[in-house]
Amino acid sequence: MPSTYERFMEQVKKVHTLASVSRLLSWDMQTYMPPKGGTLRGEQLALIRGEMHDIIAGDAMGAFLNELSSPNGADPVRATNIREMRREHDRARKIPKAYVEELTRVTSKAKSSWSEARKNKDFGLFADDLKKIIELKRNEAGYVGFDTNPYDALLTEYEPGSSAESVGAMFAPLREGITPLLKQVLESPTQPDVSITRHPLSEERQREFGASIAKDFGFDFDSGRLDKSAHPFCSGFHPGDVRMTARYNEHEPMSSLFAILHETGHGLYNQGLDAAYFGTPCGESVSLGVHESQSRLWENNVGRSKPFWSRYLPKLKATYGGALDDVSLDEFHFAVNAVHLSPIRVEADELTYNLHILLRFELENDLINGNVSVDALPETWDAKMERYLHLTPPDVSQGCLQDIHWSFGGIGYFPTYTIGNLYAAQLDAAIRRDIPKLDAQIARGEFGELLGWLREKIHRHGMRYASEQVIEEATGERPDGTYFVNYLRDKYAPLYKL
């Protein structure tokens, strides 16, 4: 007869397999599903997520967890699976199944209305659905419970242990470090020629060039693919099935390239999870903050570095067939690291990127707490954009409609991008201590040792450690935001001759 733990794990694997099916349906909805398929897709997803909720929150799961409440500490896999399912069970018990199904239906519809609103630059097409989402997420916070701020109950879904207070404290030193540096950079007489990055390039060639680098990084296209969507993303259903997307603008080819490099970072993490533990917490990524550290590291610390472009600028010139032949490595490296005030988050430089996140963090906190209404969101967004970045978006598609996150209910997601930036800088410093010849390897297009380091230190552990512990185990230090501020100073001071 199977043991209690074996029967428990049968249910755990069932939940995680259903979750992978749910992610597959969501991926299809954002890539190939016909526009009129949204209503049925909402019902399909609601059914699956309702079934998942029944298992996670059910009495049987509770009984298993009670019987297994004292796991064998000598077995970290067993301990991790029990601990994480206890956390999921405790949260799910507080949330009604009907709420889970309703949120799924509403967000399935909202993804379509957001896409239509963005395309038509008409916030009104999305406003009613967003109002429903905000109200539902307020209800979720009430079900889960919180001490002082309902937003905290939503943040912890993406980055366990975080709060509005802790995120606010994280932004404070960044503002202090970034604001004066940004002023110096913008006022510097030394400025790059960004026009050299904007020579038109067809969508097909952009995709081919980006995919070739993803392959060089180590992304296995026999276990993954690259498709097109309105907003770039990566979904992992299993280490053997990881799917990335990008969007393309003929006149902004670097935008798609860095989006592909970013999603490749996510994809490498998903492919690096231990397939032997698929369907269990030990086979899942630890948090979105750690996930973002992987994407930002490959996109920025690697993809915007001078050694990287010493390797790939000649290849890009060949792709263009002559348009960049007179451009030097120094000119191009400076251009792809240009600091410019842009309303678009995914096109922001590393120096201003976190100001975009700060804006969103403050807005969604205010939306949940009722300090800003959905109807006032466009004008409030523009006011904050003027405050932090000294510009006003030309329309709502480049303002409050530019991101997909709120349409799928991802309230509390945005701060993980900044957490990821902080983690990436600290990981980069540790990697360079352990791989002193990293720049030479990058310049030769050799990424195996870097990927191996990340697989060993981050990917293979799944959820064995909490996110901050993962960073400490990998780097030997508790998470420390000064690494990121120092990284920015070290990069931009020589470029702009400060």
C-alpha positions, 0 to 999 in steps of 0.5 A: 500500500502506498505511504501517506507521503506517496499518496500526498505526492500523487495529489501534488503532481496532479495539481502541478500538471493541471497548472501546466495545462492552464499555462498552455491554454493561456499561452495559446490565448495570447498567440494563436487563439482566434479573437472570438475564442475568449469566452470558451477559453475563460470557461476552460480555464475556470474549470481547470483552476477550480479543480486545482483549487478543490485539490489544494484547499481540500480536506484530503490535502489538509489531512495529508499535511497534518499527518506529514507535519513533521517532515524528515529534515534529512530529506530536503526534497520531501521537506520542500514539497510539504512546506510549499504545499502547506503554504498553498493549502493555507492560502487556498483554504481562505479563498472560495472556489467561486472566486477563483472561477470568477477571477479566471473568467473576468481576466480571460475576457480582460486580456482580450479587451486590453488588447483591443483597447491598446490597439485602438488607444481607447482606455474605455474599452478596458476600464470596466473589466479593470474595475472588476479585476480591482474589486476582485483583487480587493476581495482576495486580499480580504479572504487572505488577510493582512495586517495593515495594507490589503496590497500586502496580501497580493504582493506575497503571491509573487514574492513571498514575505514581501510587503508594501513597506519592504518594497518602499524601503527597497526603492528609497536607496535606489532613488537616492543613487539613481536620481543624481546619476540620471541628472549627470547623464542627461546633462553630459555633453557626451551623448550616443548616436541612437539612430544607428540602432534604428535602421529598419530590419524586417521582422523575419530577420529580427527573429532569426538574429534574436533566436540565433543568440538565444541558441548560443546562450543555451536555449534548447529549441528542441525543448522550446520555441519562439512565437509572436504576441502583443506583449513578450512573455515566457511560459514553461510547461515542463523543462522539455516544453518552454515557449517564448514570445516577442513583438517586432517593430521594423524601425526599432529592431533592438527592442525585439532583440533585448526582449528576446534576450530577456525572455531567453533568461526566463526560458533558460531557468525553466529549462534548467529546472530538474525534470525529475521533480516535474509536478512538485515544488522542487521542480518549480521556480522559487519566485518571480524576483529570482526569475527576473534576476535571470532574465535581467542578467542575460538581457543586460549584464550580458547582452548590453556588455561590450564583450557581447557586442564585440562578438555579435556586432559583426553578425548584426552587420552581416544581417543588415547587409551593409547598413551598419558597416561604418559603425564602430564597436564603441559607438554601437555599445554606447548606443545600446546603453543609451539613457533616454526618457521613454514612456515605454517600460520594456524599452527603458534603459537600465538607469530609468527602468526602476522609475517605471516600476516605482510608478506602477507599484505606487499606482496599483497600491493606490488602486487596491486601497481606493486612493485612485479610481480606475476612471482616473487612472490615465491622468494619474499615470501621466502625472506620475510619468511627468513627476518621475520621468519628466515626460507625458505619454502621447496616448494611453497605448504608451501610457497605462495600457502598455502592460498586460499585467493588470488584465490577467490580475497580476496586481503585485507583480511589478515590484519583482522586476526591481527585485530581479534587477537587484539580485542580478547585479549581486549574482553578476558580481559573484559570477565574475569572482568565480569565473574571472575570464567571463568577459573573454568567454562572452567575446568568443560566444562561449556561455556554457560556464556561465549557464552551468554556474546558474544551473548549479547555484539557482536553477536546480534547487527549485523551491528548496530555498526561499528567494533571499536564501537562494541569493545568499547561498549563491553569492555568500551574502544576504541580498544587498541593493548596493551591488546594483547601484554600483553596477550602474555607476560603473557602467554609465560613468565611463560611457558618459565621461562623468 
